[in-house]
């Protein structure tokens, strides 16, 4: 067919839809939103689509397939009977390209997150890289699921840096059954300070003293293992801007407790206060 030949024949909506690779329902929608002018009806009261209509339909289908919204296609066409205005479509394409770049970056981020979870396990993979890197040398299976869950909560409150520093605790506990047993005992004692325990109950001060003593033992174990040097390096990297952190790593235990999605009993809060006064005051398992 010679390219300048314009077929005089007009077709019904079903034939137009089949040719353009769409449906009659879609064409009716184009009419409703103004992206395709509705042609005049013939003597049989049916729409008839001519050559210019078919060209515009092809434009609409190709542009929609490229991800351009129908409203933008309508604006790009303006009052032009067939092809859209070059300046109008250029502006639409520029906006679309910016959107696709952003979507591409988000897809890369999501894929990296999926790969991290597949590689490191579903729980560890939910944590930031700076946290999982801190746990890299821990023997597989030595961390409890509850440890990883606690780190996830800590990262939400304190940010990746605070969680990475808290990870040091779990590294030590993973390698010390005695410390782990003492940690469990102190945690259980704190949890027992429920709403039935008065604030001035002697058990509150006793558990605070036990928490303080445990924190001193744990800190000494971290120093003996040289793990505190890793924490200092993390803090130096953060100060130098090498490690970004959206949390508040300098937040106190009591401030963090106020950000938890559940309430602590008055007795347990008082126990935390006493432990802070005794010098514990770190990011501890008392938040778990």
QUIRAMO-V156331 format. One record per residue. N is the residue number from 1. PHI is phi as a letter, one per 40 degrees, with the letter a starting at -180 (none if undefined). OMEGA is omega in radians with two decimals (none if undefined). Layout:
{{N PHI OMEGA} {N PHI OMEGA}}
This chain:
{{1 none 3.11} {2 c -3.04} {3 c -3.12} {4 c -3.10} {5 c 3.11} {6 b -3.11} {7 c -3.13} {8 c -3.02} {9 c 3.04} {10 b -3.03} {11 b 3.09} {12 c -3.03} {13 c 3.13} {14 c 3.13} {15 c 3.11} {16 c -3.14} {17 c 3.14} {18 c -3.13} {19 c -3.08} {20 c -3.14} {21 g 3.14} {22 b -3.11} {23 b 3.05} {24 d 3.12} {25 c 3.12} {26 c 3.13} {27 c 3.09} {28 c 3.09} {29 c 3.09} {30 d 3.10} {31 c -3.05} {32 c -3.09} {33 c 3.04} {34 g 3.13} {35 c 3.09} {36 b 3.13} {37 d -3.14} {38 c -3.12} {39 c 3.10} {40 c 3.14} {41 c 3.13} {42 c -3.13} {43 c 3.12} {44 c 3.12} {45 g 3.07} {46 b 3.13} {47 c 3.06} {48 b -3.05} {49 b -3.14} {50 c -3.06} {51 c -3.13} {52 c 3.08} {53 c -3.13} {54 c 3.10} {55 c -3.12} {56 c 3.09} {57 c 3.12} {58 c 3.07} {59 d -3.10} {60 c -3.10} {61 c -3.12} {62 c -3.14} {63 c 3.11} {64 c 3.11} {65 c 3.12} {66 c 3.09} {67 g -3.14} {68 c -3.12} {69 c -3.12} {70 c 3.11} {71 c 3.11} {72 c 3.08} {73 c 3.13} {74 c -3.13} {75 c -3.13} {76 c 3.11} {77 c -3.08} {78 g -3.13} {79 c -3.13} {80 c -3.06} {81 c -3.07} {82 b -3.07} {83 c 3.13} {84 c 3.10} {85 c -3.08} {86 c 3.13} {87 c -3.13} {88 c -3.12} {89 c 3.11} {90 c 3.12} {91 c 3.12} {92 c -3.12} {93 c 3.11} {94 c 3.12} {95 c -3.14} {96 c -3.14} {97 c 3.10} {98 c 3.12} {99 c -3.13} {100 c 3.09} {101 c 3.13} {102 c 3.13} {103 c 3.12} {104 c 3.11} {105 c 3.13} {106 c 3.10} {107 c 3.09} {108 c 3.13} {109 c -3.14} {110 c -3.13} {111 c 3.10} {112 c 3.12} {113 c 3.12} {114 c 3.13} {115 c 3.13} {116 c 3.13} {117 c 3.12} {118 c -3.09} {119 c -3.00} {120 b -3.08} {121 g -3.00} {122 c -3.11} {123 c -3.13} {124 c -3.11} {125 c 3.09} {126 c -3.09} {127 c 3.12} {128 c -3.12} {129 d -3.09} {130 c 3.12} {131 c -3.11} {132 c 3.07} {133 c 3.10} {134 c -3.10} {135 c -2.96} {136 c -3.05} {137 c 3.11} {138 c 3.14} {139 d -3.12} {140 c 3.12} {141 g -3.11} {142 c 3.07} {143 c 3.07} {144 c 3.04} {145 c 3.12} {146 c 3.10} {147 c -3.12} {148 c 3.10} {149 c 3.12} {150 c 3.11} {151 c 3.12} {152 c 3.10} {153 c -3.13} {154 c 3.13} {155 c 3.12} {156 c -3.07} {157 c -3.03} {158 c -3.06} {159 g -3.10} {160 d -3.11} {161 c 3.11} {162 c 3.13} {163 c 3.12} {164 c 3.11} {165 c 3.10} {166 c 3.13} {167 d 3.10} {168 d 3.11} {169 d -3.07} {170 c 3.06} {171 c 3.13} {172 c -3.12} {173 c -3.14} {174 c -3.11} {175 b -3.09} {176 b 3.13} {177 d -3.13} {178 c 3.12} {179 c 3.12} {180 c -3.14} {181 c 3.13} {182 c 3.09} {183 c 3.12} {184 c -3.11} {185 c -3.14} {186 c 3.10} {187 d -3.13} {188 c 3.13} {189 c 3.10} {190 c -3.13} {191 c 3.14} {192 c 3.10} {193 c -3.08} {194 c -3.07} {195 c 3.12} {196 c -3.10} {197 c 3.12} {198 c -3.12} {199 c -3.10} {200 c 3.08} {201 c -3.12} {202 d 3.14} {203 c -3.13} {204 c 3.13} {205 c -3.14} {206 c -3.14} {207 c 3.09} {208 c 3.11} {209 c 3.10} {210 c 3.08} {211 c -3.14} {212 c -3.14} {213 c 3.12} {214 c -3.13} {215 c 3.10} {216 c 3.10} {217 c -3.13} {218 c 3.12} {219 c 3.11} {220 c 3.12} {221 c 3.11} {222 c 3.12} {223 c 3.14} {224 c -3.13} {225 c -3.12} {226 g -3.10} {227 c 3.11} {228 c 3.09} {229 c 3.08} {230 c 3.10} {231 c 3.11} {232 c 3.12} {233 c 3.09} {234 c 3.14} {235 c 3.10} {236 c 3.13} {237 c 3.11} {238 c 3.12} {239 c -3.12} {240 c 3.13} {241 g -3.14} {242 c 3.07} {243 b 3.11} {244 c -3.07} {245 a -3.11} {246 c -3.14} {247 c 3.13} {248 b -3.01} {249 c -3.13} {250 c -3.14} {251 c 3.12} {252 c 3.10} {253 c -3.11} {254 c 3.08} {255 c 3.13} {256 c 3.14} {257 d 3.13} {258 c 3.14} {259 c 3.13} {260 c -3.11} {261 c 3.08} {262 a -3.07} {263 c 2.97} {264 c 3.10} {265 c 3.09} {266 d 3.14} {267 c -3.13} {268 c 3.08} {269 c 3.11} {270 c 3.09} {271 c 3.09} {272 c 3.14} {273 d -3.13} {274 c 3.12} {275 c 3.09} {276 c -3.14} {277 c 3.12} {278 c 3.03} {279 h 3.11} {280 c 2.93} {281 f -3.12} {282 c 3.07} {283 c -2.95} {284 b 3.13} {285 c 3.09} {286 c 3.08} {287 c -3.06} {288 c none}}
